Amino acid sequence: MSDVNKDAPVLELRGVTKTYSVKQGLFGAPKPLTAVNDVTLTLGRGEVLGLVGESGCGKSTLAKILLGLEAPTQGEVLVDGERIDATDRRRLARRIQPIFQDPYSSLNPRKSIEDIVSLPLLVHNVGDAASRTKAVREILDIVGLPARVMQTYPSQMSGGQRQRVAIARALIMKPEIVICDEPTSALDVSVQSQILNLLGDLRSEFGLTYLFISHDLAVIEHLATRVAVMYLGRIVEEADVAGLFDQSRHPYTQALLKSVLTPDPGMGVPDTELGMEYPNPIAPPPGCHFHPRCPAAMDRCKIIAPLPIPTPDGHVECHLFDGDGPEPVRSIS
């Protein structure tokens, strides 16, 4: 890879689309399923971009594209201004590493913790056996695990300890970007905060850039600096974290915020008023894909897909904002 362009975003997506061909039944003709639909995003160095949305909206597919595990059908992904499809896979892996949702299934149960964490060094032919052991001991200490766990196995560890091992494995190559795909959702609530605080500390210590994927807005508020809200493959709203939580614009974002549980037991379980049915991505609704569930839907929402409308700290895709500014054309009842 050539010299890094310090002026370029560390990660950039330009019009990224991913479409699969899905067969319907034994004799049905294949139909297209667009999991990611014309997504454009940028991440500056040291940022934490929170990507939120319901299950099935395309978040994990986008993560696979960023890791080079899936090729986009259209568009391009750039790291430090260079396309990842023109970059050697091993060199790309040095710069982008994942932390997955389930810390047990993502770790080989037959390998010791030392073998698991040192594997990236072995694959990239970094150092000898002694230096790799030293590097493993150092990174385990950084993530809060004692050296004695090196000869243990994932089944002998708690969920929080296993996730710390996964974080150590991701960071041992000293990447610039970490793709965190629901890294705390499989953990107990008491452990989640510990892992989130650890990720925050590591970001400050190593200057990391995170793409943090989650369906939990409370987690995103704790860690992110900017938020992108995804619905049926589209980024329907993007804003700074303070702006999004204080003054969300898109009706879908507002519904997600309503779904966050509060500590007050008298509040009960929140109702998003969206219903339980998620639209079929093989046959998405015409116009604005959100209109069948939207409390503020208008006639044109059923026919015309909204375009991105710039806001002071990002953009929103909604016909309520088709006027001359970021304020809604009419209020949301």
C-alpha positions in Angstrom: 0.0 0.0 0.0 1.3 3.5 -0.8 1.9 6.3 1.7 -1.2 7.2 3.7 -3.0 10.3 2.7 -3.6 12.0 6.0 -6.1 14.4 4.5 -8.4 11.6 3.3 -11.1 10.0 5.6 -9.7 6.8 7.1 -12.7 5.0 5.7 -15.1 6.0 3.0 -18.1 4.4 1.3 -19.3 5.8 -2.0 -22.7 4.6 -3.3 -22.2 1.1 -2.0 -24.9 -1.4 -3.0 -25.1 -5.1 -2.4 -27.7 -7.2 -4.2 -28.2 -10.9 -3.8 -30.2 -13.3 -6.0 -32.7 -15.2 -3.9 -34.7 -18.2 -5.1 -38.3 -18.3 -4.0 -39.4 -21.9 -3.5 -38.3 -25.0 -5.4 -39.5 -23.8 -8.8 -39.7 -20.1 -8.3 -37.5 -17.7 -10.3 -34.7 -15.9 -8.5 -35.5 -12.4 -7.3 -33.1 -9.7 -6.3 -32.7 -8.8 -2.6 -30.9 -5.5 -2.0 -29.3 -5.7 1.4 -27.4 -2.5 1.1 -28.8 0.3 -1.0 -26.6 3.1 -2.3 -24.9 3.9 1.0 -22.4 6.7 1.3 -20.5 7.3 4.5 -17.2 8.7 5.8 -15.3 8.0 8.9 -12.6 10.5 10.1 -9.7 9.3 12.2 -10.6 8.6 15.8 -14.3 8.7 15.2 -16.9 6.2 16.4 -19.7 5.9 13.9 -22.6 4.1 15.4 -24.7 2.2 12.8 -28.2 1.3 14.2 -31.3 -0.3 12.9 -33.5 -3.3 13.3 -32.3 -6.9 12.6 -32.3 -7.5 8.8 -31.7 -3.9 7.8 -28.3 -4.6 6.2 -25.9 -3.7 9.0 -23.9 -7.0 9.1 -23.8 -7.1 5.3 -22.2 -3.7 5.3 -19.7 -4.9 7.9 -18.8 -7.8 5.6 -18.2 -5.5 2.7 -15.9 -3.3 4.8 -13.9 -6.3 5.9 -13.5 -7.5 2.3 -15.6 -10.6 3.0 -18.2 -9.5 0.4 -17.7 -7.5 -2.7 -20.3 -4.7 -3.4 -22.5 -5.0 -6.4 -22.0 -1.3 -7.0 -19.9 1.5 -5.5 -16.5 1.5 -3.8 -14.9 1.3 -0.4 -11.8 3.3 0.3 -9.3 3.1 3.2 -7.0 6.1 3.4 -8.2 7.1 -0.1 -7.4 3.7 -1.7 -9.9 1.2 -2.9 -10.0 -2.0 -0.9 -10.6 -4.2 -3.9 -7.2 -3.0 -5.2 -5.5 -3.7 -1.9 -3.7 -6.9 -1.0 -5.9 -8.8 1.4 -3.2 -9.3 4.0 -2.3 -5.6 4.0 -6.0 -4.8 4.4 -6.3 -7.1 7.3 -3.5 -5.2 9.1 -5.6 -2.1 8.9 -9.1 -3.3 9.5 -10.1 -5.9 12.1 -13.5 -7.2 13.4 -14.9 -7.9 16.8 -18.0 -10.1 16.4 -21.2 -10.5 18.4 -20.7 -13.9 20.0 -17.4 -14.2 21.8 -17.7 -18.0 22.0 -18.5 -19.0 18.4 -15.9 -16.6 17.1 -13.1 -18.3 19.1 -11.8 -21.7 18.2 -12.7 -23.9 21.2 -9.8 -26.3 20.5 -7.1 -23.7 20.6 -5.5 -22.1 23.7 -5.9 -18.4 24.3 -2.3 -17.8 23.4 -2.8 -19.6 20.1 -6.0 -17.7 19.3 -4.5 -14.3 20.0 -1.2 -14.9 18.3 -2.7 -16.4 15.1 -2.8 -13.0 13.3 1.0 -12.6 14.0 1.6 -16.1 12.7 -0.5 -15.6 9.6 1.4 -12.4 8.8 4.7 -13.9 9.7 5.4 -11.3 12.4 8.3 -12.1 14.7 9.4 -15.5 16.1 7.7 -17.7 18.7 9.2 -15.8 21.7 8.3 -12.4 20.4 4.8 -13.5 19.7 4.4 -14.9 23.2 5.6 -11.6 24.6 3.2 -9.7 22.3 0.2 -11.8 23.5 1.1 -11.3 27.1 1.3 -7.5 26.6 -2.0 -7.2 24.7 -3.8 -9.5 27.2 -2.6 -7.2 30.0 -3.9 -4.2 28.1 -7.4 -5.7 27.8 -7.4 -6.6 31.5 -6.6 -10.3 31.4 -3.8 -11.9 33.4 -1.0 -13.9 31.7 -2.1 -17.1 33.4 -5.1 -17.3 30.9 -2.7 -17.9 28.0 -2.8 -21.7 28.4 -6.6 -21.9 29.1 -9.4 -22.5 26.5 -12.5 -20.4 25.7 -14.8 -22.9 27.4 -13.0 -22.2 30.7 -13.7 -18.4 30.5 -16.7 -16.2 31.2 -18.5 -14.4 28.3 -16.8 -11.1 29.3 -13.4 -12.7 29.4 -13.9 -14.3 26.0 -14.9 -11.0 24.5 -11.7 -9.5 25.9 -9.8 -12.3 24.2 -11.6 -11.4 20.9 -10.6 -7.7 21.4 -7.0 -8.7 22.1 -6.9 -10.8 18.9 -8.3 -7.8 16.9 -5.8 -5.4 18.3 -2.6 -7.4 18.3 -1.9 -6.3 14.7 -2.4 -2.7 15.7 -5.1 -1.9 13.1 -6.4 1.6 12.4 -10.1 0.6 12.1 -12.1 -1.8 14.1 -15.5 -3.1 12.9 -17.5 -3.9 16.1 -20.6 -6.0 15.1 -22.9 -6.1 18.1 -19.9 -6.8 20.4 -21.9 -6.6 23.7 -25.3 -8.0 22.8 -24.5 -11.5 23.9 -23.2 -10.4 27.3 -24.9 -9.8 30.6 -25.8 -6.2 31.2 -23.3 -5.9 34.1 -20.5 -7.0 31.7 -21.6 -4.9 28.8 -20.6 -1.6 30.5 -17.2 -3.0 31.3 -16.6 -4.0 27.7 -17.9 -0.6 26.4 -15.6 1.3 28.8 -12.7 -0.9 27.7 -13.4 -0.1 24.0 -13.5 3.6 24.9 -10.2 3.4 26.7 -8.5 1.5 23.9 -9.8 4.0 21.3 -8.1 6.8 23.3 -4.9 4.9 23.9 -4.4 3.6 20.4 -6.2 6.3 18.3 -8.6 3.7 16.9 -11.5 4.4 14.6 -14.6 2.3 15.2 -17.6 1.4 13.2 -19.9 0.2 15.9 -22.9 -1.8 14.8 -25.8 -2.2 17.2 -29.6 -2.3 17.5 -29.2 -0.8 21.0 -29.3 3.0 21.0 -28.3 3.2 24.7 -25.0 1.5 23.8 -24.5 3.8 20.8 -25.2 6.9 22.9 -22.5 5.7 25.4 -19.7 5.2 22.8 -20.4 6.9 19.5 -19.5 10.3 18.2 -21.8 10.1 15.2 -24.8 8.0 14.3 -26.1 6.5 11.1 -29.6 5.1 11.1 -30.3 2.3 8.6 -33.6 1.1 7.4 -34.0 -1.6 4.6 -30.5 -1.0 3.3 -30.7 2.8 3.3 -29.1 5.4 5.7 -32.3 7.4 6.5 -30.6 9.7 9.0 -27.1 10.7 9.9 -26.2 13.1 12.7 -23.8 13.8 15.6 -24.7 11.7 18.6 -25.8 14.7 20.7 -27.9 16.1 17.9 -29.6 12.8 17.1 -30.5 12.0 20.7 -31.6 15.6 21.4 -33.4 16.3 18.1 -33.9 13.3 15.9 -35.7 14.1 12.7 -36.7 10.9 10.9 -39.8 9.2 12.2 -38.0 5.9 12.2 -35.2 7.3 14.4 -37.8 8.7 16.8 -39.5 5.3 17.0 -36.2 3.6 17.8 -35.5 6.2 20.5 -39.0 5.4 22.0 -38.0 1.7 22.2 -35.1 2.4 24.7 -36.0 1.0 28.1 -35.9 3.4 31.0 -35.0 2.7 34.7 -38.5 3.7 35.8 -40.5 0.5 36.3 -43.7 2.6 36.1 -43.0 3.4 32.5 -43.5 -0.2 31.4 -42.3 -1.7 28.1 -42.1 1.1 25.5 -44.3 0.9 22.4 -42.6 2.0 19.2 -46.0 2.0 17.4 -44.4 0.4 14.4 -46.0 -3.0 14.7 -44.1 -6.3 14.6 -44.0 -6.8 10.8 -40.8 -5.8 9.1 -41.1 -5.2 5.3 -40.1 -7.9 2.9 -36.7 -6.8 1.4 -37.4 -8.9 -1.7 -40.5 -6.9 -2.4 -40.0 -3.5 -0.6 -42.8 -1.0 -0.5 -42.9 1.6 -3.3 -41.9 5.2 -2.6 -40.5 5.7 0.8 -39.8 2.1 2.1 -40.8 3.2 5.6 -44.3 4.7 4.7 -46.4 1.6 5.7 -45.1 1.9 9.3 -44.8 5.7 9.5 -47.2 7.7 11.7 -46.5 10.8 9.6 -46.8 9.2 6.1 -48.3 11.4 3.3 -49.7 10.5 -0.1 -46.4 11.2 -1.9 -44.5 9.0 0.5 -46.3 6.0 -1.1 -45.1 7.0 -4.6 -41.9 9.0 -4.5 -38.7 7.8 -2.7 -37.2 10.7 -0.7 -33.8 12.1 -1.5 -31.1 12.9 1.1 -31.6 16.3 2.6 -28.6 18.0 4.2 -28.9 19.0 7.8 -26.4 21.0 10.0 -24.7 17.8 11.2 -25.6 15.2 8.6 -28.6 14.4 6.4 -32.1 13.0 6.6 -34.2 11.1 4.0 -37.8 12.1 4.6 -40.5 14.1 2.7 -41.3 16.0 5.9 -38.1 17.9 5.2 -38.6 18.7 1.5 -38.9 22.4 2.3 -36.1 25.0 2.4 -34.5 23.9 5.7 -34.1 21.1 8.2 -37.4 21.9 9.9 -40.3 19.6 9.0 -42.9 20.7 6.4 -45.5 19.7 9.0 -45.2 18.5 12.5 -45.3 14.8 13.4 -48.4 14.0 15.5 
